[in-house]
Amino acid sequence: MVLEKYKQKRNFTSTPEPAGDLTLAAERAKGAKPEKGLFFCVQKHLASHLHYDFRLEHKGVLLSWAVPKGPSLDPKTKRLAMHVEDHPFEYGTFEGVIPSGYGAGIVMLWDQGTWTPETDDVDASLKKGDLKFTLDGYKLKGSWVLVRTSGGYGGRGGGDSRSWLLIKHRDDWAGDVDITEFAPRSVKSDGEFEDILAADNPDVWVSNRPAEGGAAGEMLATIIERAAALKAGRPVDRKSAAKSGTATPKRKTAATKQSKPATTRTAKKPAAKTAAQPRQSAKKARA
Ligand code: MN
């Protein structure tokens, strides 16, 4: 059944995530025109581990892969993408706090736009384990591929492996900019995780945090502290602690400026400014 696994994993009385409307899924599937572009999004999800959920609309639902390190614009950098359960179409604009249960943590809408398959038969490509497509988002653009690996992670190998690789093809939108660091904010609210948490309930994890130790736990602790400060109207030092500031100050300023046009626009056309930097650096890299 459509969205069966998605529904099984969640208790909709305790999660703000959409329940998954099967009528909407059927309508969406009927009205879809792949050649004109389908919906895609990437949600940055701080749960027990930080990861990026990559979602492509197909037949009224969102095909989903969890990408631990997030997408890379560098064609040489192949990113592991674990195939997970289909999500409802309406999940694609979700941003907020999952207080407990499956996926507990904070979800940020990190990128969104349209995708166009570079194949006439998406199902056949998925079955084959080689899906080529073009993205037109605020942050991710150009040609990409998802390739299923022969296994190893599940140890089973063969065609039913859940592990895929997300790879950027070489084009004008490829480059050496670390896009997750360069453009870390939400395309929906323009916020960081702490802003999303502050808008909700910063006290939600007084006990039973979704991540206690490790990098995710440390990051979450800082975010909770900042969210509480934001909520209380106290000044917040965004530079300290968990977020290791490896980006140069110049880049940080640019990223802040660049994420703004994306969120203030309601039009589907991605902000040209956001895309300008990767394109420039791609040219530089080739020169
Ligand atoms: Mn997730």
Boltz pocket constraint, residues with backbone or C-beta under 6 A from the ligand:
constraints:
  - pocket:
      binder: B
      contacts: [[A, 43], [A, 45], [A, 47], [A, 51], [A, 53], [A, 66], [A, 103]]
      max_distance: 6.0
